[in-house]
């Protein structure tokens, strides 16, 4: 069974962009969720090794979903990449306080996304360390 990446964004076009970029290239299985509550439920089933988690989500926002993922032993070790629409320092601090490992500012290039996943999949990579 291949490791899983969970893609969480309330915008279906962003989810499609990420999944299309990663599909058949990374060796990961892909799962998706459209809000924070669904993200937590899907993560508990899929046990992702990487979560791309939007900051602004309905139901539970990204930081609260991140906090819940970190608090459950099933998902606590996932690498959580918070997707943000702006380089907003208070938002970054809140997300980091909730347990986010990395930040990716939207819009981002598909090449940057592929490089990030490649770095995270390589254990010796400095980017993969928390």
C-alpha positions in Angstrom: 0.0 0.0 0.0 1.5 3.4 -1.0 1.6 6.3 1.3 -1.2 8.9 1.1 -1.4 12.6 0.6 -4.5 14.4 1.8 -5.5 17.5 -0.1 -7.8 19.8 1.8 -9.3 22.9 0.2 -12.8 24.3 0.0 -12.1 25.3 -3.6 -12.6 22.3 -5.9 -10.3 23.8 -8.5 -7.4 24.1 -6.1 -7.9 20.4 -5.1 -8.0 19.5 -8.8 -4.8 21.4 -9.5 -3.0 19.7 -6.7 -4.3 16.2 -7.4 -3.7 16.5 -11.1 -0.1 17.7 -10.5 0.6 14.8 -8.1 -1.3 12.0 -9.8 0.9 9.3 -11.2 4.0 11.2 -10.5 4.8 10.9 -6.8 4.0 7.3 -6.0 1.5 8.5 -3.3 -2.2 7.7 -3.1 -4.4 10.8 -3.0 -7.4 11.6 -0.8 -9.4 14.9 -0.7 -11.6 16.9 1.6 -13.5 20.1 1.2 -13.6 21.4 4.8 -11.9 21.0 8.1 -14.3 18.5 9.7 -14.2 16.3 6.6 -10.4 16.6 6.6 -10.1 15.2 10.1 -12.5 12.3 9.3 -10.7 11.4 6.0 -7.3 11.6 7.7 -8.3 9.2 10.4 -9.3 6.7 7.7 -6.5 7.4 5.2 -3.6 8.0 7.6 -1.8 10.4 5.3 1.9 11.0 5.5 1.4 14.5 4.0 -1.5 16.9 4.4 -2.0 20.0 2.3 -4.3 22.0 4.5 -5.9 25.3 3.5 -5.9 27.9 6.2 -9.4 29.3 5.5 -11.9 26.4 5.6 -15.6 26.0 6.5 -16.7 23.9 9.5 -13.2 23.9 11.1 -10.6 26.3 9.9 -7.1 25.0 8.9 -5.4 25.7 12.2 -8.1 24.0 14.3 -8.2 21.0 11.9 -4.4 20.9 12.2 -4.6 21.0 16.0 -7.0 18.0 15.9 -4.8 16.1 13.5 -1.8 16.6 15.8 -3.8 15.5 18.9 -4.8 12.1 17.5 -2.1 9.4 17.5 -3.3 8.1 14.1 -2.4 11.4 12.4 0.0 13.1 14.7 3.1 12.2 12.6 1.8 13.5 9.3 3.7 16.4 7.7 1.2 19.3 7.5 1.7 21.9 4.9 -0.6 24.9 5.5 -1.8 26.5 2.3 -2.3 30.3 2.7 -3.6 32.9 0.3 -1.4 35.6 1.7 1.9 35.9 3.5 0.2 36.9 6.7 2.5 36.7 9.8 -0.3 36.4 12.4 -1.9 33.6 10.4 1.5 31.8 10.1 2.0 32.1 13.8 -1.4 30.7 14.6 -0.9 27.8 12.1 2.5 27.0 13.5 1.1 27.1 17.0 -1.4 24.5 15.9 1.3 22.2 14.6 1.8 23.1 10.9 5.2 22.1 9.6 5.5 24.2 6.5 3.6 26.9 4.6 2.9 27.2 0.9 1.5 30.5 -0.4 -1.1 30.4 -3.1 -0.8 30.7 -6.0 2.1 28.2 -6.3 3.6 26.6 -9.4 3.1 22.9 -10.0 6.8 22.5 -10.2 7.2 23.9 -6.7 4.6 21.5 -5.4 6.3 18.5 -7.0 9.7 19.6 -5.5 8.1 20.0 -2.1 6.6 16.5 -2.2 9.9 15.1 -3.4 11.7 16.8 -0.6 9.2 15.5 2.0 9.4 12.0 0.6 13.2 12.0 1.0 14.0 11.4 4.7 17.4 13.0 4.6 16.1 16.2 3.2 16.3 19.3 5.5 12.8 20.3 4.3 11.4 17.0 5.6 12.5 17.7 9.1 10.2 19.5 11.5 
